[in-house]
């Protein structure tokens, strides 16, 4: 069996009704979705200070909790849909995600992984690396410690 896959880039910008229509259409046609929540996760990596450049990321606890609430809402809403294959959690992981995390001093990648997997242990977490530097993702480091 071959599953056809769809990445809906900027998934979180669609309305709830649009998201439901896409998931239902994919399910009806034997396709599965990589749901892009990477913009929400970049906001978390940036300490909750969305829209700032990499070096201006700062940790803001109130904004960070609001950012997590948006991720939780997406995961809770769609995790049981049969067309969901995975959560696309970071785009340009090294250049965007890990660097935002580094400048903001927000929790490391293993913390985010564990928190999402607590919400939804059944779906993959997927990211794309924009750099030839894979060491941060294949070996434990200060940027991405090994999940415990």
C-alpha positions in Angstrom: 0.0 0.0 0.0 1.3 3.4 -0.9 0.1 6.5 1.0 0.0 9.8 -0.8 1.2 12.7 1.4 0.3 16.4 1.5 2.2 19.1 3.3 -0.1 22.0 4.0 2.4 24.9 4.5 1.1 27.5 6.9 -1.6 25.2 8.1 -2.3 27.3 11.1 -3.3 30.3 9.0 -6.4 28.4 7.7 -9.7 28.6 9.5 -10.9 25.7 11.5 -13.5 25.0 8.8 -10.9 25.1 6.1 -8.7 22.7 8.1 -11.5 20.3 8.6 -12.4 20.4 4.9 -8.8 19.7 3.9 -8.5 16.8 6.3 -11.8 15.3 5.3 -11.0 15.6 1.6 -7.6 14.0 2.1 -9.2 11.1 4.1 -11.8 10.6 1.4 -9.0 10.3 -1.2 -6.7 8.0 0.7 -4.2 10.8 1.4 -2.5 11.9 4.6 -1.4 15.3 5.9 1.8 16.8 7.4 0.1 19.6 9.4 2.5 22.6 9.5 2.7 24.1 13.0 6.2 25.3 12.4 5.3 29.0 12.7 3.7 28.3 16.1 6.8 26.4 17.2 9.2 29.2 16.0 7.2 31.5 18.2 7.8 29.2 21.1 11.5 28.8 20.3 11.7 32.6 20.2 10.5 32.8 23.8 6.9 33.8 22.7 8.0 36.9 20.9 6.7 36.3 17.4 7.7 38.4 14.5 11.1 39.4 15.9 14.3 38.8 14.0 16.5 35.9 15.3 18.8 38.0 17.4 15.9 39.9 19.0 14.2 36.9 20.4 13.5 37.3 24.1 11.9 35.1 26.7 8.4 36.4 27.7 6.6 33.9 30.0 3.1 35.2 29.3 3.6 35.3 25.6 5.3 31.8 25.7 2.3 30.3 27.5 -0.1 31.9 24.9 2.1 30.4 22.1 1.9 27.0 23.7 -1.9 27.3 24.0 -2.1 27.7 20.2 0.0 24.5 19.7 -2.1 22.6 22.2 -5.3 23.7 20.6 -4.1 22.5 17.2 -2.9 19.2 18.4 -5.9 18.5 20.6 -8.3 19.4 17.8 -6.8 17.2 15.0 -4.8 14.4 16.6 -7.7 11.9 16.2 -8.4 12.7 12.5 -7.6 9.7 10.3 -5.9 11.9 7.6 -3.3 13.2 10.0 0.1 11.6 9.5 2.5 14.0 11.3 3.1 17.4 12.8 5.5 19.5 10.8 7.2 21.3 13.7 10.1 23.1 12.2 11.0 24.5 8.8 14.6 25.5 8.3 15.3 23.9 11.7 18.9 25.0 12.2 18.7 28.5 10.8 15.3 29.4 12.3 14.3 27.1 15.1 17.5 26.3 16.9 18.9 29.8 16.5 15.7 31.4 17.8 15.9 29.0 20.8 19.5 29.9 21.3 19.0 33.7 21.3 15.8 33.5 23.5 17.3 31.1 26.0 14.0 29.2 25.8 13.9 25.4 26.6 15.7 23.1 24.4 14.3 20.9 21.5 14.0 17.8 23.7 11.6 19.7 26.0 9.4 20.7 23.1 9.4 17.1 21.7 8.4 15.7 25.0 5.6 18.2 25.5 4.1 17.5 22.1 4.5 13.8 22.4 2.6 14.0 25.8 -0.3 15.6 23.9 -0.1 13.2 20.9 2.0 10.1 21.3 0.8 8.5 18.1 1.9 10.9 15.4 5.4 11.7 14.1 7.1 15.1 14.5 8.8 16.2 11.3 11.2 19.0 10.5 13.4 20.1 7.6 16.9 21.2 8.0 18.2 24.1 5.9 21.8 23.7 6.7 24.5 21.1 6.0 25.0 20.9 9.7 23.1 17.8 10.8 25.2 17.2 13.9 22.8 19.2 16.1 20.0 16.7 15.1 21.9 13.4 15.1 24.0 13.9 18.3 23.0 15.4 21.7 24.3 18.9 22.1 23.5 22.1 24.1 21.0 23.0 21.3 19.2 19.6 21.2 19.9 17.3 24.1 19.0 13.7 23.7 15.4 13.1 24.7 15.1 11.3 28.0 
